[in-house]
Amino acid sequence: MSPVREHYNPLITKLLREHDCLPHDCIEERKCFQRRIIFLMNTIKLEEFETSFV
């Protein structure tokens, strides 16, 4: 696993757990968690992409 993934994976896992604990009718809160998770996943991909060219 890349260093950037090792750094962000615990945070993503925490967010996923919090998301899963929310009731299904809390749509806006769930979407907020989803956006944060996607942002972090994109950050990982971008950093891995950048380091692949170094």
Residue pairs with C-beta under 8 A, 6 or more apart in sequence:
1 9
2 44
2 48
2 51
4 43
4 44
4 47
4 48
4 51
5 44
5 48
8 40
8 43
8 44
11 40
12 37
12 40
12 41
15 33
15 36
15 37
15 40
16 33
16 37
18 33
19 30
19 33
19 34
19 37
22 29
22 30
22 33
24 30
